[in-house]
Amino acid sequence: MATPETERTDRRPVLAAAATAVVSLGVVLAAARWGWLGADVGRGSGFCEAARPGWVLQPTNAWSNLAFVVAGLAVAAYAADRARLGVTMGAHPGLALTYAVVVVLLGPGSLAMHATQTRLGGHLDLLSMFLVSGFALAYAVMRLARRGPGLFALLFPVLVAVGMVVLLSGGRVPLVRHSGNAAFAAMIVLAVAVEVALWRRRDPRQDAAFGLASVVTLLVAYTVWQFGRRGHPWCDPGSLLQWHGLWHVLCAVAAYLLFRHYVAERPAPPP
């Protein structure tokens, strides 16, 4: 006999996130092992860690991306209890599942670049980043417009495509190195601005604590990202302790905190 506990449990987020992790990591690791992504062109070599012999060229910067897989699985585990999903994701739990999958994909996407230093690996890295920034902005706009997943489904792929077009257009950008990083940063900044507008509207009520914690963690991560660039005084190319690896871990924490911000949304109190 079904109980209230089993009736509210949804195993689909965990199954989807776990399957995504196994398949995507398996494909990326096989591609790195057998050279399917092409030749080493030094993509990602601007970060401190020196390339080492073997098929994983930057081990710390590569394996630290497993933090994203852990964060995505943590999102999925939390989302399995539908009673904890808040107003919008509670009404549309498929969005929580989508976010869990998107966070998981950050891991193999970035690992592809740091393991191989190939051009295609670099594109996979940025694509995985645009999946997250595109989700954040599309989901924020959807809620601001008081619309449903239909608007999200329209905006999300468009934002990811715009990010890739900007990346492929090329160009150097101060502070963030290139146009792809600039597109990612712009989407994140816009998403934060919309989240602030949602908090000020107070219907439904947004959780400022988790949102602020996510933003602060991301800002700390960006500072650490600067330390991990080649040529920085604190760069030690031969060390297994790499600032860029810490950047990955902090970004994974920020992604999880952002999800907790989403699901902490509650109905506005009656007037």
N, C-alpha and C positions, 0 to 999 in steps of 0.2 A: 504494500500500500504506500502511495506517495505521501510524503510529509511536507509541511510548509518549507522545511529546509531544502529538500530535494526539488521542490517545485520552483524555487527561486534560483537554483544553481544552474548555470549555463556553462557547459564544458566547451562550447565552440571557441571562445577566445583562446583558451589554453591549447586546444588541439590545433587551431590555425597557426598560432605563434610557434608552437613546437615544430610543426611540419615545415613552416617557413624557415626556421632556424636550421633544421637538419638538411633540407634540400639546398638552401642558398649557400650555407657554409660548405656543404659537400661539393657543390659545383665550383665555387670560388677556389677552394683548396685544390681540387683536381686541376683547375685551370692554371693555378700557380705552379703546381708540381710538374705539369707537362707542357707548360709554355703556351697555352691556348690564347692568352691575352696579347701575345706579340712580344716585341723586343723591349728590353730595358732602355728607356729613353731618359731616365733620371727623373721621372715624374714623382714628386714628393721628396726629392733629394734636398730641397731647400730647408727641410726640417733637419734637426741636428744629427740624428742617429746615422752612423756610417753604414753603408751596405756591407753585409757579411757574406761569406761563401754559403752556398746552398740555395734552396728554392724559396725560402722566406728571407728576403734581403734585409728588412728592418724588423727584427723579431719583436722588440718591445713595442714599437709603433703599430705593428700588425696585431699581435695577440692581445694588446690592451683593448682592442675593439670588441672583444668578447663581453666587455661591460655593457655594451648596447644590447646584446642578446639577452643578458641577464635582466636588464631593465625592461625590455619588451616582454619577457616572460613574467616579470613581476607585475607589469600592467595587466597582462592577461589573467594572472591568478586573482588579482583584485577585482577585475571585471567579471569573473565567474559568478560572483554574488551580485545579482542584478539589483538587489535592494540598496547597494552602495553606490550606484551610478549617478545619483543626482537627478536634476530636472531633465536636461536635454539628452544626455547619454542614457538616462533611464528610459526615456521615451523612444530612443533610437539606439539600442545596444550595438547595432552593427558598426556604429562609429567608434565605439570603444575597441571592438575587435580590429577595425582598420588601423587605429592608432597603435595597438600592440604590434601588429605586423610591420607597420612602418618603422617603429623604433627598432625592432629586431633587424630589419634590413640595413640599418645604419652600420651594423657590425661587419657583415661580409662586404658591403660596399666600400668602406674605408680600408678594410683588410686587403682587398684586391689591389689597391694602389700601393700600400706600404710593403706588401709582400713581393710585388713584381716591378714596381716603378715604371709601369707601362702606360702608354697614352690611354688605352682603353680602361685600364684600372683606375686612372685618374678620373675618367668620365663617370665610371661607376660610383666612385667616391662622391662626386658632386651630385649625381642623380639621387643617391640615397639621402643626401642633405636636403635637396629640393623636395623630396617626399615629405620630410618632416616640416620644413618651413612652409610648404604649400598647404599641408594639413592645418598647421596652426593659423594661417591667415584665412583660409577658406572656412574653417570652423568658426573663427571669430566673426567673420562677416555674416555667415549664416545666422548666428545668434543675434547679431545686431539688427539684421533685417527681419527678425522674427519669422524666418522661413525654415523649411525642413531640409532633409538630406538631398532633395532634388537640386537645390541651389549649391550645396556642397559638391555634389557629383559633377556639376557644371564647372565650378571654379577650380576645384582641386587639380584636374589634369591640365587645365589652361595655365595655372601658375607653375606647375612642374615644367611644362613645355616652354614657357617664357624663360624660366631659369636656365634651361639647357640651351636655348637660342642665345641668351646673353653670354653664357659660358663659351659657346663655340664661336662667338663673334670676336673673342680675344680681347686683349688690352690689359695694361697694368693699372692698378688702382692703389693709391696710397693707403697705408694702414692694414689693408686686407690682401694685398699682393696682386689679385687679378679679378677680372669681371665676374667670374663665377662666384667667388666668395662675396663680392659686393652685392650680387643679386640675392644670395642667401641672407646676408645681413639686412638688406632692405626689407625682405619679407618678414623677418623676425621683428624688426623695429615697427613695421606697420601692424603686425599682429598684436604686439604689446600695446600700441596706441589704441587699437580697437578694444582690447581687454580693459584698458583704463576707462574707456567710454562705457563699456558694459557695467563696470563696477560703479560708476557714477550714476547710471540709470537705476540700479538697485532693484530691477525686476526682470528676471529672478535675481536673488542675492548671490553675488560672487564672493569667493573666499580670497581675501587679499593676502593672507599669510602664505599660502602655498604658491600663489602667483608671484609674490615678491621674492620668496625663497628661490624659485626657479630662475628669475631674472638675475638675482644677486649671484647665484651659482654660475650662471652663464657668463656674467661679467668677470668673475674670478677666473673662469676657464679661459676667457679671451686674454687676460693678463698672462696666464700660464702659457698660452699659445705663442705669445710674443717671446717668452723666455726660450721656447723650444725651437726657435729659428736658427738656422746655421749662421755662424758669425756672431751670435750673441755672446757676451762675456761669460755667461753661465752655461754655455753649450759644451758638452763633453761627448764628442761623437762615438767614442769607444765604450761608453758606460751603458749598462743595461737599465739604469735608472734614467728615463727620458722625460723631459717636461711635456713633450707632445703626447706621450702615453697617459700622463696625468690629465691632459686636456680631454682625452677620450673618456676617461672615467668621470670627470666632472660634468661633461656634456650628457653622459648617460644619466647621472643623478638629476640634472636639470630637466631632462626629458620625462623622467618619472615624476618629479615634482609638478611639472606642467599638467600631467594627467591627474594628479591629486587635486590640483586647482580646478580642473574641469568637473570632476565628480563631486566636489564639495559644493557645487551650485545647489541652492535651495530656493523653494518658493518664497516670494515676498510676503511679509506678514500682512494680514488683512488691515485695511484702513480703519 
